Amino acid sequence: MFFFRKKKPVASKVQALLFDTFGTTVDWRGSMTEHARRLGAERGIDADWAGLVLAWRARYQPAIKPVREGKRKWIGFDELHREQLDKIVRKFGAAKLTDADRDRLTQGWHDLAAWPEVVSALGRLKQHFILGPLSNGTTRQMVDLAKGAGLPWDVVFGADLFRTYKPAKQMYLGAAAWLGLKPDEVLMVAAHNEDLEHARKNGMKTCFVKRATEDAEATAKYDFVVEDFEDLARSLGVLSNTRQRVGAKVFDGIADEGSRGSCGCRGEGITETYV
């Protein structure tokens, strides 16, 4: 059980948190570079693996744009990634990778490590909110990432469910509709300004997460700007799982400031000033 403190007013009606995945929730850069280096070592290929991964990722947004704009028929994330890999292997010294090797490396995007604080913070947030990814990856990819990294999602939203890619409005409005919620009852969490700006335009609440590998800073006034998912949990009023004295009793549980928590005790003294 977890202690709860008074929320910011903007979060009082939020029922679900939807998360961008690549870069926000999982470390694609470190994980994919490690996958590539391991494969290269097995094959005896000395390539610029870090450079390849960065260039590979950089090609993703231009690749999805024609699909989102209806200029290309629907094609999934894995197929797009595989296409783009073929276009850059020679430049980075990895042309000797076989088709099977390239398929294996593309599958690496299904096996990415979460940032260090993510799993524990999500575990706490899950006690109070519906959690899930809203990602341009496939639904199967989101399931594989959840299983591999231990992400405690309640639901997963991949782009294949909507047959388009963010920042298309169908992604944001569609996810809220699937949950039976109004857009402003959903908080979109991302380390990418474009994602959040479109989520906000479509009525969602927004939270910018600072990640060293993603957008350097928030470029708009979002509802929350946080250092990481632990900071997000604190901002939403979810305290760490510790024993705390409330009134004359010490207990493990949830206390909502000024009201009775699930333990039946009153949350006296559990306050924090927001600025």
C-alpha positions in Angstrom: 0.0 0.0 0.0 1.1 3.6 -0.6 0.6 6.9 1.0 -1.2 9.5 -1.0 -1.0 13.3 -0.7 -3.2 16.0 -2.0 -3.0 16.3 -5.8 -2.6 19.3 -7.9 -6.0 20.5 -9.1 -5.2 19.7 -12.7 -4.7 16.1 -11.8 -7.9 15.7 -9.7 -10.0 14.4 -12.6 -7.2 12.4 -14.4 -8.1 8.7 -14.4 -5.5 7.3 -16.9 -1.9 7.9 -17.7 -0.7 7.1 -21.2 3.0 6.9 -21.9 5.2 7.4 -24.9 7.5 4.4 -25.0 10.7 4.9 -26.9 13.0 7.2 -25.0 10.3 8.1 -22.4 9.8 4.7 -20.8 12.6 2.5 -22.2 16.2 3.3 -23.2 16.2 2.5 -26.9 19.6 3.9 -27.5 21.5 2.0 -24.9 19.6 -1.2 -25.5 19.8 -1.3 -29.3 23.5 -0.3 -29.3 24.1 -3.3 -27.0 22.0 -5.6 -29.2 24.0 -4.5 -32.3 27.4 -4.8 -30.6 26.6 -8.3 -29.4 25.5 -9.4 -32.9 28.5 -7.8 -34.4 30.8 -9.6 -32.0 29.2 -12.9 -32.9 29.6 -12.3 -36.6 33.1 -10.7 -36.4 31.9 -7.4 -37.8 33.5 -4.3 -36.5 31.0 -1.6 -37.4 30.0 1.8 -35.9 27.1 0.3 -34.0 26.3 3.3 -31.9 26.2 5.5 -35.1 24.1 3.0 -36.9 21.5 2.9 -34.1 21.2 6.7 -34.0 20.9 7.0 -37.8 18.3 4.1 -37.8 16.2 5.9 -35.2 16.5 9.2 -37.1 14.9 7.7 -40.2 11.8 6.6 -38.3 9.9 9.9 -38.3 10.4 10.5 -42.1 9.4 6.9 -42.7 6.0 7.1 -40.9 5.0 10.5 -42.3 3.7 9.2 -45.7 1.7 6.5 -43.9 0.2 9.0 -41.5 -0.7 11.4 -44.4 -2.3 8.6 -46.4 0.3 8.7 -49.2 1.4 5.1 -48.4 -0.8 2.2 -47.4 -0.6 1.0 -43.8 2.7 -0.7 -42.9 3.7 -1.6 -39.4 6.5 -0.5 -37.2 8.7 -3.6 -37.6 8.5 -3.5 -41.4 9.3 0.2 -41.5 12.3 -0.4 -39.2 13.5 -3.3 -41.3 13.3 -1.2 -44.5 15.3 1.6 -43.0 18.0 -0.7 -41.7 18.8 -1.9 -45.2 19.4 1.7 -46.3 22.1 2.4 -43.7 24.1 -0.7 -43.0 26.7 0.0 -45.7 27.4 3.5 -44.4 28.2 2.3 -40.9 30.3 -0.8 -41.9 27.6 -3.4 -41.3 26.8 -4.5 -44.9 27.9 -8.0 -44.1 24.9 -8.6 -41.9 22.7 -11.2 -43.5 19.0 -10.9 -44.0 18.5 -13.1 -40.9 20.9 -10.9 -38.9 19.0 -7.9 -39.9 15.7 -9.5 -39.0 17.2 -10.4 -35.6 18.4 -6.8 -35.0 15.0 -5.4 -35.9 13.5 -7.7 -33.4 15.7 -6.1 -30.8 13.3 -3.2 -30.7 11.0 -5.6 -28.9 13.6 -6.1 -26.1 14.5 -2.7 -24.6 15.4 -2.0 -21.0 13.3 0.4 -18.9 14.9 3.5 -17.4 16.0 2.6 -13.8 13.2 4.2 -11.9 10.4 3.3 -14.3 9.1 -0.1 -13.0 8.9 0.9 -9.3 7.3 4.2 -10.1 4.7 2.6 -12.4 4.0 0.0 -9.7 2.9 2.8 -7.3 1.0 4.8 -9.9 -0.9 1.7 -10.9 -2.6 1.7 -7.5 -4.4 4.9 -8.5 -4.5 5.2 -12.2 -5.1 3.2 -15.4 -1.7 2.8 -17.0 -0.7 2.0 -20.6 1.6 2.9 -23.5 0.3 5.0 -26.4 3.0 4.2 -28.9 3.9 4.2 -32.6 5.1 0.6 -32.0 2.9 -2.4 -32.6 0.6 -3.8 -30.0 2.7 -7.0 -30.0 5.8 -4.9 -29.5 4.3 -3.2 -26.5 3.4 -6.6 -25.0 6.9 -7.9 -25.6 8.5 -4.8 -24.0 6.2 -5.1 -21.0 7.1 -8.7 -20.5 10.8 -8.2 -21.0 11.1 -5.0 -18.9 8.5 -5.8 -16.3 6.2 -2.8 -17.2 3.0 -3.2 -15.2 0.5 -1.9 -17.8 -3.2 -2.3 -17.5 -3.7 -1.9 -21.3 -1.6 -1.4 -24.4 -2.2 0.9 -27.4 0.0 0.3 -30.4 -0.3 2.2 -33.7 -1.6 -0.8 -35.5 -4.9 -0.6 -33.5 -5.5 2.8 -35.2 -3.8 2.2 -38.5 -1.9 5.4 -38.3 0.9 7.0 -36.3 1.2 9.8 -33.8 0.8 12.7 -33.8 -2.4 11.8 -35.7 -5.4 12.8 -33.7 -6.9 9.3 -34.0 -4.3 8.0 -31.7 -5.1 10.3 -28.8 -8.8 10.5 -29.2 -9.1 6.8 -30.0 -7.2 5.7 -26.9 -9.3 7.9 -24.7 -12.5 6.5 -26.3 -11.3 2.9 -25.8 -10.9 3.6 -22.1 -14.4 5.2 -22.0 -12.8 8.5 -20.9 -12.9 12.1 -22.0 -9.5 13.4 -23.3 -9.1 15.6 -20.3 -9.3 12.6 -18.0 -6.1 11.3 -19.6 -2.6 12.5 -18.9 -0.1 11.9 -21.8 3.4 11.4 -20.5 6.3 11.9 -23.0 9.8 13.1 -23.4 8.9 14.6 -26.8 7.4 18.0 -27.3 5.6 17.2 -30.6 3.8 14.3 -29.0 2.7 16.4 -26.0 1.7 19.4 -28.1 -0.7 17.2 -30.2 -2.0 15.4 -27.2 -2.8 18.8 -25.7 -4.5 20.0 -28.9 -6.7 17.0 -28.7 -7.8 17.7 -25.1 -5.4 15.6 -23.0 -3.5 16.7 -20.0 0.3 16.7 -20.5 3.5 15.8 -18.7 7.0 16.4 -20.1 9.6 14.0 -18.7 13.3 15.0 -18.9 15.4 12.3 -20.6 19.0 13.0 -21.5 18.6 11.1 -24.8 15.4 12.9 -26.0 14.2 16.5 -26.3 16.5 18.7 -24.2 13.7 20.7 -22.6 10.0 21.5 -22.5 9.1 24.0 -25.2 5.6 24.7 -24.0 3.7 25.1 -20.8 2.6 21.6 -19.9 0.5 20.6 -16.9 3.6 18.9 -15.4 7.3 18.9 -16.1 9.2 16.2 -14.2 12.6 14.8 -13.8 11.6 11.2 -14.2 8.7 8.8 -13.3 9.4 9.0 -9.6 9.0 12.7 -9.8 5.8 12.2 -11.7 4.5 9.9 -9.0 5.3 12.6 -6.4 3.7 15.3 -8.5 0.5 13.3 -8.7 0.4 12.7 -5.0 1.7 9.1 -4.8 4.3 8.8 -2.1 6.8 6.0 -1.6 6.0 2.8 0.1 7.2 3.6 3.6 5.8 3.3 7.1 4.5 6.7 8.4 3.1 8.0 11.6 -0.4 9.4 11.2 -2.0 10.8 14.3 -1.2 8.4 17.1 -0.8 5.3 14.9 1.9 4.0 12.6 0.6 2.1 9.7 1.4 1.0 6.1 -1.3 2.4 3.8 -2.8 5.2 1.8 -3.7 8.5 3.4 -5.5 11.2 1.5 -4.8 14.6 3.0 -7.6 15.7 5.3 -9.8 12.6 4.7 -9.9 9.0 5.5 -7.7 6.7 3.5 -8.1 3.0 2.9 -6.6 2.2 6.2 -9.5 4.2 8.0 -7.0 6.6 9.5 -6.9 10.3 8.8 -4.0 11.7 6.8 -2.9 14.3 9.2 0.4 16.0 8.4 0.9 14.5 5.0 1.2 17.7 3.0 3.6 19.2 0.5 3.7 22.7 -1.0 3.5 22.9 -4.8 5.1 25.7 -6.7 
